[in-house]
Amino acid sequence: MGTNGAVWRPMTAADLDTVLRIAERVHVDYPESPAVFEERLSLYPAGCRVAEIGGDAVGYAVLHPGRLGAPPALDTLLGGLPDPADCLYLHDVALLTQARGHGLGEAVLAVAEDLARAGGWAWLALTSTPGALSYWERQGFVPWNGAGETLARKLASYGEGMAYRVRRAG
């Protein structure tokens, strides 16, 4: 799951302080409360991961079942997972600069693919920050063709330049 001793491992409640510190560094313009991370971990622990290099945390991922075209607004509790879900939503993937070049981005997409397959979801979906959009597009994520007012409002909660993207799983 990565190279040069880089791995993705399951996140635990004990990791939340570290995850929040990483989030504060990587997503300065997109803050979310500790309750958001706590809820995602409790609702779908299989999708919550910590990236490590040599035992040091260098990133995290929060993935959970979702509905196409209906991402959560920034800093919002879900209250529960959608039933039925039709995609795996990549809520957050955050990697510190020292994580670059270790294959962690590709490795977390493999985790996402495995989770989608296990859940029976045909799609991966995400909301990209402007700075990460070219990366996600290189990974095969494309604009979703069902954009509407509700999606536009949710994207606006993050600020300017956010992009909702999808990719077939598998």
N, CA, C and O of each residue as an XYZ file, in Angstrom:
680
protein
N       0.837     -1.195      0.000
C       0.000      0.000      0.000
C       0.868      1.239      0.000
O       0.878      1.962      0.997
N       1.568      1.510     -1.022
C       2.500      2.619     -1.074
C       3.904      2.045     -1.233
O       4.081      0.832     -1.349
N       4.887      2.920     -1.235
C       6.263      2.472     -1.381
C       7.117      3.088     -0.296
O       6.683      4.005      0.401
N       8.342      2.581     -0.151
C       9.305      3.124      0.811
C       8.758      3.153      2.230
O       8.915      4.153      2.931
N       8.120      2.073      2.664
C       7.610      2.003      4.020
C       6.344      2.792      4.261
O       5.942      2.980      5.409
N       5.704      3.262      3.191
C       4.466      4.025      3.315
C       3.277      3.067      3.307
O       3.188      2.188      2.450
N       2.363      3.239      4.264
C       1.195      2.377      4.369
C      -0.042      3.190      4.739
O       0.048      4.272      5.320
N      -1.185      2.640      4.387
C      -2.471      3.118      4.892
C      -2.946      2.090      5.903
O      -3.003      0.899      5.598
N      -3.284      2.533      7.090
C      -3.796      1.633      8.113
C      -5.141      2.155      8.610
O      -5.465      3.326      8.411
N      -5.925      1.289      9.255
C      -7.207      1.749      9.787
C      -7.021      2.862     10.817
O      -6.101      2.817     11.633
N      -7.895      3.847     10.770
C      -7.903      4.931     11.743
C      -8.621      4.452     13.007
O      -9.573      3.674     12.941
N      -8.151      4.928     14.144
C      -8.824      4.656     15.410
C      -9.163      5.988     16.071
O      -8.700      7.041     15.635
N      -9.966      5.934     17.114
C     -10.307      7.150     17.853
C      -9.052      7.818     18.407
O      -9.009      9.042     18.529
N      -8.042      7.037     18.740
C      -6.791      7.596     19.264
C      -6.049      8.446     18.227
O      -5.185      9.246     18.587
N      -6.383      8.278     16.943
C      -5.728      9.039     15.867
C      -6.359     10.404     15.629
O      -5.783     11.223     14.914
N      -7.513     10.670     16.203
C      -8.272     11.870     15.818
C      -7.517     13.170     16.064
O      -7.615     14.082     15.243
N      -6.773     13.297     17.151
C      -6.009     14.536     17.375
C      -4.965     14.734     16.284
O      -4.778     15.848     15.795
N      -4.287     13.658     15.902
C      -3.293     13.740     14.827
C      -3.955     14.078     13.504
O      -3.442     14.901     12.746
N      -5.087     13.454     13.220
C      -5.832     13.736     11.991
C      -6.231     15.211     11.944
O      -6.100     15.854     10.902
N      -6.711     15.743     13.050
C      -7.102     17.159     13.090
C      -5.905     18.079     12.857
O      -6.030     19.096     12.174
N      -4.746     17.730     13.419
C      -3.551     18.548     13.185
C      -3.157     18.523     11.705
O      -2.774     19.550     11.145
N      -3.251     17.361     11.083
C      -2.943     17.271      9.649
C      -3.960     18.079      8.850
O      -3.587     18.811      7.933
N      -5.224     17.954      9.187
C      -6.277     18.710      8.487
C      -6.032     20.209      8.585
O      -6.208     20.930      7.603
N      -5.630     20.681      9.750
C      -5.357     22.114      9.934
C      -4.214     22.590      9.051
O      -4.200     23.749      8.636
N      -3.260     21.720      8.758
C      -2.121     22.093      7.904
C      -2.454     21.984      6.425
O      -2.076     22.848      5.633
N      -3.166     20.916      6.049
C      -3.418     20.655      4.634
C      -4.628     21.437      4.123
O      -4.611     21.953      3.006
N      -5.662     21.521      4.932
C      -6.914     22.157      4.500
C      -7.195     23.430      5.291
O      -8.251     23.572      5.907
N      -6.246     24.341      5.265
C      -6.362     25.600      6.007
C      -7.661     26.328      5.665
O      -8.316     26.882      6.547
N      -8.030     26.327      4.389
C      -9.213     27.063      3.937
C     -10.510     26.267      4.035
O     -11.574     26.778      3.686
N     -10.434     25.016      4.507
C     -11.617     24.151      4.541
C     -11.731     23.460      5.904
O     -11.722     22.231      5.980
N     -11.837     24.249      6.981
C     -11.849     23.635      8.316
C     -13.136     22.863      8.604
O     -14.231     23.254      8.199
N     -12.962     21.768      9.310
C     -14.103     20.982      9.778
C     -13.898     20.684     11.257
O     -12.769     20.509     11.717
N     -14.987     20.628     11.986
C     -14.920     20.427     13.427
C     -14.530     18.987     13.755
O     -14.716     18.085     12.938
N     -13.989     18.778     14.960
C     -13.671     17.412     15.381
C     -14.880     16.486     15.297
O     -14.729     15.297     15.018
N     -16.077     17.020     15.534
C     -17.289     16.185     15.495
C     -17.496     15.546     14.131
O     -18.018     14.434     14.051
N     -17.101     16.222     13.054
C     -17.251     15.664     11.709
C     -16.389     14.411     11.574
O     -16.856     13.387     11.075
N     -15.140     14.488     12.014
C     -14.242     13.335     11.924
C     -14.706     12.207     12.845
O     -14.677     11.037     12.463
N     -15.131     12.559     14.047
C     -15.623     11.554     14.991
C     -16.830     10.824     14.410
O     -16.925      9.600     14.497
N     -17.751     11.584     13.815
C     -18.952     10.961     13.258
C     -18.624     10.039     12.094
O     -19.137      8.922     12.026
N     -17.767     10.497     11.172
C     -17.424      9.662     10.019
C     -16.772      8.362     10.486
O     -17.068      7.290      9.958
N     -15.880      8.461     11.480
C     -15.222      7.268     12.000
C     -16.236      6.323     12.632
O     -16.128      5.108     12.469
N     -17.206      6.850     13.340
C     -18.192      5.978     13.982
C     -19.170      5.392     12.962
O     -19.614      4.254     13.119
N     -19.513      6.158     11.916
C     -20.475      5.678     10.921
C     -19.875      4.671      9.947
O     -20.541      3.711      9.559
N     -18.621      4.882      9.551
C     -18.029      4.009      8.537
C     -16.526      3.855      8.793
O     -15.707      4.399      8.052
N     -16.172      3.115      9.844
C     -14.753      2.979     10.185
C     -13.915      2.349      9.067
O     -12.720      2.629      8.970
N     -14.508      1.517      8.233
C     -13.747      0.884      7.150
C     -13.167      1.917      6.190
O     -12.158      1.650      5.538
N     -13.782      3.081      6.095
C     -13.319      4.111      5.175
C     -12.411      5.151      5.793
O     -12.010      6.097      5.114
N     -12.080      5.003      7.047
C     -11.219      5.977      7.718
C      -9.836      5.385      7.889
O      -9.665      4.363      8.554
N      -8.845      6.030      7.283
C      -7.482      5.498      7.240
C      -6.476      6.580      7.603
O      -6.736      7.775      7.459
N      -5.332      6.132      8.074
C      -4.202      7.008      8.374
C      -3.034      6.548      7.514
O      -2.741      5.355      7.440
N      -2.372      7.492      6.868
C      -1.171      7.197      6.089
C       0.042      7.379      6.990
O       0.162      8.371      7.708
N       0.933      6.402      6.936
C       2.150      6.474      7.739
C       3.367      6.164      6.872
O       3.313      5.371      5.932
N       4.456      6.820      7.227
C       5.764      6.490      6.664
C       6.674      6.257      7.855
O       6.909      7.160      8.658
N       7.182      5.045      7.961
C       8.055      4.711      9.071
C       7.408      4.915     10.427
O       8.090      5.255     11.394
N       6.103      4.712     10.510
C       5.388      4.859     11.768
C       4.911      6.266     12.079
O       4.213      6.474     13.071
N       5.279      7.249     11.241
C       4.841      8.626     11.455
C       3.634      8.932     10.574
O       3.653      8.650      9.376
N       2.588      9.505     11.157
C       1.390      9.869     10.397
C       1.714     11.024      9.455
O       2.234     12.060      9.870
N       1.393     10.819      8.170
C       1.652     11.848      7.156
C       0.392     12.182      6.362
O       0.446     12.937      5.391
N      -0.747     11.615      6.779
C      -1.985     11.908      6.072
C      -3.121     11.067      6.600
O      -2.949     10.222      7.479
N      -4.278     11.319      6.044
C      -5.466     10.554      6.405
C      -6.436     10.561      5.237
O      -6.334     11.378      4.321
N      -7.371      9.637      5.293
C      -8.455      9.578      4.312
C      -9.749      9.287      5.065
O      -9.777      8.481      5.995
N     -10.814      9.956      4.645
C     -12.149      9.711      5.185
C     -13.053      9.439      3.980
O     -13.334     10.337      3.186
N     -13.497      8.200      3.859
C     -14.326      7.741      2.754
C     -15.595      7.158      3.361
O     -15.549      6.547      4.429
N     -16.724      7.342      2.690
C     -17.964      6.760      3.223
C     -18.999      6.608      2.113
O     -18.903      7.273      1.082
N     -19.987      5.737      2.317
C     -21.061      5.611      1.325
C     -21.767      6.946      1.132
O     -21.922      7.723      2.074
N     -22.191      7.198     -0.104
C     -22.871      8.444     -0.419
C     -23.888      8.268     -1.525
O     -24.157      7.160     -1.988
N     -24.448      9.401     -1.935
C     -25.399      9.451     -3.049
C     -24.810     10.367     -4.112
O     -24.352     11.468     -3.807
N     -24.823      9.909     -5.359
C     -24.299     10.721     -6.464
C     -24.994     12.074     -6.508
O     -26.217     12.168     -6.412
N     -24.198     13.102     -6.655
C     -24.726     14.454     -6.764
C     -25.162     15.071     -5.463
O     -25.706     16.175     -5.459
N     -24.938     14.381     -4.345
C     -25.394     14.884     -3.048
C     -24.272     14.819     -2.013
O     -24.404     14.132     -1.000
N     -23.167     15.531     -2.259
C     -22.097     15.523     -1.264
C     -22.521     16.322     -0.032
O     -23.362     17.215     -0.127
N     -21.943     16.001      1.114
C     -22.253     16.816      2.287
C     -21.620     18.201      2.155
O     -20.559     18.355      1.551
N     -22.275     19.187      2.719
C     -21.684     20.523      2.780
C     -20.486     20.476      3.722
O     -20.374     19.565      4.542
N     -19.608     21.440      3.607
C     -18.438     21.528      4.464
C     -18.861     21.605      5.927
O     -19.818     22.298      6.271
N     -18.142     20.893      6.779
C     -18.316     20.948      8.227
C     -19.749     20.622      8.651
O     -20.341     21.306      9.485
N     -20.287     19.557      8.053
C     -21.665     19.145      8.318
C     -21.704     17.685      8.766
O     -21.058     16.818      8.177
N     -22.467     17.439      9.808
C     -22.674     16.065     10.246
C     -23.654     15.373      9.309
O     -24.575     16.007      8.793
N     -23.464     14.090      9.089
C     -24.346     13.321      8.209
C     -25.618     12.873      8.918
O     -26.690     12.845      8.313
N     -25.505     12.526     10.185
C     -26.650     12.009     10.921
C     -26.921     10.541     10.632
O     -27.763      9.931     11.291
N     -26.245      9.980      9.687
C     -26.399      8.586      9.282
C     -25.933      8.431      7.856
O     -25.759      9.415      7.137
N     -25.732      7.202      7.451
C     -25.319      6.937      6.072
C     -26.549      6.809      5.189
O     -27.590      6.340      5.648
N     -26.448      7.220      3.926
C     -27.602      7.103      3.032
C     -27.964      5.645      2.765
O     -27.091      4.789      2.625
N     -29.234      5.387      2.697
C     -29.708      4.034      2.418
C     -30.862      4.134      1.430
O     -31.952      4.563      1.807
N     -30.651      3.751      0.186
C     -29.433      3.098     -0.287
C     -28.382      4.123     -0.708
O     -28.702      5.255     -1.072
N     -27.135      3.702     -0.651
C     -26.031      4.493     -1.189
C     -25.784      4.021     -2.618
O     -26.076      2.874     -2.956
N     -25.247      4.904     -3.454
C     -24.918      4.485     -4.823
C     -23.481      4.813     -5.215
O     -23.085      4.623     -6.365
N     -22.704      5.309     -4.250
C     -21.299      5.592     -4.533
C     -20.512      5.536     -3.229
O     -21.085      5.546     -2.139
N     -19.198      5.478     -3.359
C     -18.315      5.690     -2.228
C     -17.820      7.114     -2.376
O     -17.219      7.471     -3.389
N     -18.075      7.926     -1.359
C     -17.694      9.331     -1.393
C     -16.343      9.503     -0.709
O     -16.171      9.112      0.446
N     -15.394     10.084     -1.418
C     -14.087     10.388     -0.866
C     -14.201     11.751     -0.202
O     -13.919     12.782     -0.813
N     -14.616     11.739      1.052
C     -14.886     12.981      1.775
C     -13.628     13.814      1.927
O     -13.656     15.034      1.770
N     -12.529     13.152      2.231
C     -11.300     13.896      2.478
C     -10.110     12.973      2.315
O     -10.070     11.885      2.890
N      -9.149     13.409      1.536
C      -7.851     12.760      1.454
C      -6.841     13.876      1.641
O      -6.770     14.802      0.833
N      -6.068     13.786      2.700
C      -5.108     14.846      3.024
C      -3.741     14.225      3.274
O      -3.592     13.329      4.105
N      -2.753     14.710      2.546
C      -1.393     14.212      2.697
C      -0.439     15.385      2.899
O      -0.498     16.377      2.173
N       0.432     15.263      3.881
C       1.459     16.270      4.105
C       2.474     16.216      2.967
O       2.561     15.212      2.260
N       3.235     17.284      2.789
C       4.182     17.328      1.667
C       5.196     16.189      1.722
O       5.611     15.699      0.671
N       5.606     15.753      2.909
C       6.586     14.668      2.986
C       6.024     13.334      2.523
O       6.774     12.369      2.375
N       4.724     13.263      2.293
C       4.105     12.027      1.793
C       4.228     11.901      0.278
O       4.001     10.824     -0.274
N       4.581     12.980     -0.391
C       4.663     12.940     -1.855
C       5.738     11.962     -2.320
O       6.799     11.821     -1.713
N       5.411     11.288     -3.434
C       6.371     10.376     -4.035
C       6.405      8.993     -3.418
O       7.261      8.180     -3.768
N       5.494      8.714     -2.513
C       5.468      7.407     -1.853
C       4.322      6.528     -2.339
O       4.128      5.432     -1.813
N       3.559      6.983     -3.327
C       2.478      6.170     -3.874
C       1.226      6.125     -3.013
O       0.360      5.276     -3.227
N       1.116      7.025     -2.044
C      -0.031      6.986     -1.138
C      -1.333      7.399     -1.808
O      -2.394      6.882     -1.458
N      -1.273      8.327     -2.770
C      -2.489      8.712     -3.492
C      -3.075      7.543     -4.259
O      -4.275      7.282     -4.180
N      -2.240      6.844     -4.993
C      -2.704      5.684     -5.745
C      -3.164      4.581     -4.806
O      -4.147      3.894     -5.084
N      -2.454      4.410     -3.689
C      -2.806      3.355     -2.745
C      -4.161      3.605     -2.097
O      -4.918      2.660     -1.873
N      -4.480      4.861     -1.792
C      -5.789      5.120     -1.179
C      -6.904      4.935     -2.205
O      -8.021      4.568     -1.842
N      -6.615      5.184     -3.468
C      -7.625      4.892     -4.494
C      -7.871      3.394     -4.605
O      -8.997      2.974     -4.872
N      -6.847      2.591     -4.406
C      -7.041      1.135     -4.392
C      -7.914      0.727     -3.206
O      -8.762     -0.156     -3.333
N      -7.708      1.363     -2.061
C      -8.568      1.119     -0.896
C     -10.009      1.487     -1.239
O     -10.937      0.733     -0.945
N     -10.190      2.654     -1.864
C     -11.537      3.110     -2.243
C     -12.195      2.125     -3.202
O     -13.376      1.811     -3.057
N     -11.440      1.641     -4.178
C     -11.977      0.672     -5.133
C     -12.427     -0.601     -4.415
O     -13.498     -1.138     -4.700
N     -11.604     -1.075     -3.485
C     -11.963     -2.278     -2.729
C     -13.235     -2.062     -1.914
O     -14.108     -2.929     -1.886
N     -13.343     -0.914     -1.255
C     -14.536     -0.613     -0.464
C     -15.774     -0.503     -1.349
O     -16.843     -0.995     -0.988
N     -15.633      0.138     -2.501
C     -16.767      0.269     -3.424
C     -17.219     -1.102     -3.914
O     -18.415     -1.388     -3.964
N     -16.274     -1.929     -4.267
C     -16.596     -3.284     -4.731
C     -17.326     -4.058     -3.626
O     -18.344     -4.702     -3.879
N     -16.799     -3.989     -2.408
C     -17.415     -4.705     -1.283
C     -18.816     -4.179     -0.982
O     -19.695     -4.942     -0.581
N     -19.025     -2.871     -1.176
C     -20.325     -2.276     -0.905
C     -21.306     -2.379     -2.054
O     -22.490     -2.083     -1.895
N     -20.816     -2.799     -3.216
C     -21.677     -2.902     -4.386
C     -21.971     -1.556     -5.038
O     -22.989     -1.401     -5.712
N     -21.080     -0.575     -4.839
C     -21.279      0.758     -5.412
C     -20.477      0.893     -6.697
O     -19.285      0.585     -6.730
N     -21.125      1.348     -7.735
C     -20.495      1.443     -9.053
C     -19.667      2.707     -9.243
O     -18.948      2.825    -10.235
N     -19.753      3.650     -8.315
C     -19.109      4.947     -8.505
C     -18.272      5.356     -7.304
O     -18.565      4.996     -6.164
N     -17.221      6.118     -7.591
C     -16.487      6.889     -6.599
C     -16.833      8.345     -6.879
O     -16.969      8.734     -8.039
N     -16.975      9.145     -5.845
C     -17.301     10.566     -6.020
C     -16.491     11.380     -5.021
O     -16.105     10.874     -3.967
N     -16.238     12.637     -5.354
C     -15.495     13.527     -4.462
C     -15.775     14.979     -4.816
O     -16.259     15.301     -5.901
N     -15.454     15.838     -3.865
C     -15.463     17.281     -4.090
C     -14.014     17.722     -4.016
O     -13.364     17.563     -2.982
N     -13.508     18.272     -5.105
C     -12.099     18.637     -5.173
C     -11.886     20.119     -4.907
O     -12.642     20.978     -5.361
N     -10.823     20.383     -4.152
C     -10.356     21.756     -4.012
C      -9.708     22.158     -5.340
O      -9.287     21.299     -6.114
N      -9.630     23.466     -5.598
C      -9.013     23.894     -6.865
C      -7.587     23.366     -7.047
O      -7.205     22.992     -8.156
N      -6.808     23.333     -5.983
C      -5.417     22.906     -6.089
C      -5.235     21.427     -6.369
O      -4.186     21.020     -6.869
N      -6.236     20.615     -6.058
C      -6.118     19.170     -6.255
C      -6.832     18.672     -7.507
O      -6.720     17.497     -7.854
N      -7.556     19.544     -8.180
C      -8.393     19.117     -9.301
C      -7.605     18.412    -10.398
O      -8.055     17.386    -10.908
N      -6.454     18.932    -10.767
C      -5.696     18.291    -11.855
C      -5.261     16.880    -11.449
O      -5.221     15.983    -12.291
N      -4.934     16.674    -10.166
C      -4.576     15.329     -9.711
C      -5.749     14.379     -9.906
O      -5.590     13.303    -10.482
N      -6.939     14.778     -9.422
C      -8.105     13.901     -9.521
C      -8.481     13.633    -10.978
O      -8.900     12.526    -11.318
N      -8.335     14.629    -11.829
C      -8.635     14.411    -13.246
C      -7.655     13.415    -13.858
O      -8.046     12.603    -14.697
N      -6.393     13.468    -13.453
C      -5.407     12.484    -13.941
C      -5.761     11.080    -13.462
O      -5.368     10.097    -14.090
N      -6.488     10.977    -12.372
C      -6.913      9.679    -11.845
C      -8.228      9.209    -12.458
O      -8.780      8.191    -12.042
N      -8.728      9.946    -13.445
C      -9.917      9.511    -14.165
C     -11.237     10.078    -13.664
O     -12.297      9.652    -14.122
N     -11.199     11.023    -12.742
C     -12.435     11.648    -12.252
C     -12.888     12.718    -13.239
O     -12.092     13.532    -13.707
N     -14.181     12.701    -13.543
C     -14.765     13.615    -14.528
C     -15.967     14.331    -13.909
O     -16.503     13.878    -12.898
N     -16.398     15.456    -14.517
C     -17.575     16.151    -13.991
C     -18.801     15.241    -14.023
O     -18.986     14.454    -14.951
N     -19.625     15.365    -13.001
C     -20.881     14.625    -12.960
C     -21.900     15.390    -13.773
O     -21.993     16.612    -13.657
N     -22.675     14.683    -14.603
C     -23.586     15.365    -15.523
C     -24.935     15.708    -14.902
O     -25.827     16.182    -15.606
N     -25.106     15.481    -13.601
C     -26.396     15.754    -12.982
C     -26.394     16.985    -12.102
O     -27.195     17.081    -11.171
N     -25.508     17.929    -12.380
C     -25.401     19.111    -11.520
C     -26.725     19.856    -11.433
O     -27.478     19.936    -12.404
N     -26.989     20.396    -10.259
C     -28.206     21.162    -10.040
C     -27.991     22.182     -8.946
O     -26.875     22.364     -8.459
N     -29.076     22.852     -8.560
C     -28.992     23.906     -7.547
C     -28.516     23.388     -6.202
O     -27.710     24.040     -5.539
N     -29.003     22.223     -5.788
C     -28.608     21.674     -4.491
C     -27.108     21.411     -4.461
O     -26.434     21.751     -3.489
N     -26.587     20.806     -5.523
C     -25.152     20.554     -5.600
C     -24.386     21.872     -5.580
O     -23.382     21.991     -4.878
N     -24.837     22.847     -6.327
C     -24.165     24.149     -6.376
C     -24.113     24.789     -4.988
O     -23.095     25.374     -4.617
N     -25.195     24.685     -4.220
C     -25.217     25.253     -2.863
C     -24.205     24.543     -1.962
O     -23.497     25.184     -1.185
N     -24.146     23.225     -2.071
C     -23.207     22.485     -1.225
C     -21.767     22.820     -1.592
O     -20.926     22.992     -0.709
N     -21.479     22.914     -2.868
C     -20.124     23.277     -3.281
C     -19.779     24.682     -2.814
O     -18.637     24.945     -2.439
N     -20.751     25.587     -2.833
C     -20.524     26.967     -2.397
C     -20.146     27.027     -0.917
O     -19.479     27.970     -0.493
N     -20.560     26.037     -0.129
C     -20.225     26.036      1.298
C     -18.715     25.931      1.511
O     -18.215     26.301      2.573
N     -17.987     25.431      0.516
C     -16.539     25.301      0.602
C     -15.814     26.566      0.131
O     -14.667     26.800      0.514
N     -16.463     27.364     -0.679
C     -15.822     28.531     -1.258
C     -15.705     28.386     -2.763
O     -16.252     27.458     -3.359
N     -14.991     29.309     -3.361
C     -14.856     29.366     -4.819
C     -14.027     28.219     -5.383
O     -13.091     27.732     -4.748
N     -14.393     27.802     -6.589
C     -13.565     26.890     -7.364
C     -13.680     25.417     -7.050
O     -12.915     24.616     -7.588
N     -14.614     25.033     -6.194
C     -14.755     23.623     -5.861
C     -15.380     22.867     -7.035
O     -16.174     23.425     -7.793
N     -15.017     21.603     -7.174
C     -15.492     20.808     -8.311
C     -15.929     19.424     -7.843
O     -15.185     18.728     -7.152
N     -17.135     19.037     -8.225
C     -17.644     17.704     -7.901
C     -17.271     16.785     -9.058
O     -17.561     17.088    -10.216
N     -16.622     15.655     -8.741
C     -16.154     14.731     -9.766
C     -16.520     13.301     -9.403
O     -16.666     12.958     -8.230
N     -16.666     12.469    -10.439
C     -17.016     11.072    -10.265
C     -16.124     10.198    -11.156
O     -15.530     10.666    -12.127
N     -16.053      8.931    -10.796
C     -15.326      7.952    -11.590
C     -15.981      6.593    -11.342
O     -16.355      6.264    -10.216
N     -16.110      5.828    -12.397
C     -16.619      4.468    -12.222
C     -15.647      3.701    -11.336
O     -14.430      3.803    -11.491
N     -16.193      2.943    -10.420
C     -15.359      2.101     -9.561
C     -15.028      0.820    -10.310
O     -15.837      0.309    -11.085
N     -13.836      0.314    -10.067
C     -13.466     -0.974    -10.667
C     -12.820     -0.909    -11.943
O     -12.477     -1.944    -12.515
